[in-house]
Amino acid sequence: MIKHRSFTILQYSAALLVTVAVLAPFAWLFISSIFYQRDLTTVPFKLFPKAVTFSRYIDIFTDPNNATAYTFKISMVNSLIVAGSVTFIALLIGSLASYAFARLRFPLRGQLLYLFLFTYMMPPVVIVIPLYVILNNLQLINTRSALVLLYLSMVIPFVVWVMRSYFASVSQSFEGSAAIDGCSRLQTLWYIFLPIARPGLIATGILAFLLAWDEFFFALIFTSTLGAKTIPVAISEFTGKNAVDYGMIATGGIIAILPPLLITCFFQKYMVQGMTAGGIKE
């Protein structure tokens, strides 16, 4: 009994330690966002200043004359449009491709699947120059369309690899029953496989959204105007030539994590199911 209680205490202590380690950076980010600039640059640093301010949050949402706040709002809209478009298109194309790789037999199936994995693992810096030349010739530099195309090249292989395992684990009896009822391949996918794999589809969609939302390298290279700039790039530009606005960087970071956090909380049940189950086994 004593050994069991000691082990339980050890488990909770380890869980508490991990929780603190994970949440501490976010807590520090929020604290930095409400400090005055003078308190953030004071030496020695004071963890508990005399006063705090929420003016940065108020400026971002209410002040139309604040250039930094305006840049942040436009970049937030750009990120939502790009990440949302990438997630929808990647799930649409990736579901069709993953179903084909899981249930159909065709020449070079294995080689093509590993080719998808290779494109996902390729470092972006290796292909940035030819990509820039191609997008420049297509007049897509500084456009959200360019970011959508670039992000799809990373996200679709990820969706294919993840969703393939879910579709492959669905019992063949469902597929046979659908064929007897006269369903086509597309109808079988829509009415049988997608409902069964819905938790995995939602979990994959959330991860795909996060991949597109957090991407920085392509957004930095291929966008330079406010019309296409995304949140990660906008936050990085809060660093000026002669000064660094640490408070605005922290504020931007806090607001930037809210959409993924809200989406994850809303679909938490499906995400947990998607991580722990892959459909109905044979």
Protein Blocks (a to p, Z undefined) as FASTA:
>chain_A
ZZmmmmmmmmmmmmmmmmmmmmmmmmmmmmmmmpcfklmmpccddfbdfbdcfklmmmmm
mmmklmklmmmmmmmmmmmmmmmmmmmmmmmmmmmmmmmmmmmccehklmmmmmmmmmmm
pcfklmmmmmmmmmmmnopghiaklmmmmmmmmmmmmmmmmmmmmmmmpcfklmmmmmmn
opafklmmmmmmmmmmmmmmmmmmmmmmmmmmmpmklmmmmpcbfklpcfklmmmmmpcf
kbccfklmmmmmmmmmmmmmmmmmmmmmmmmmmmmpgbjaZZ
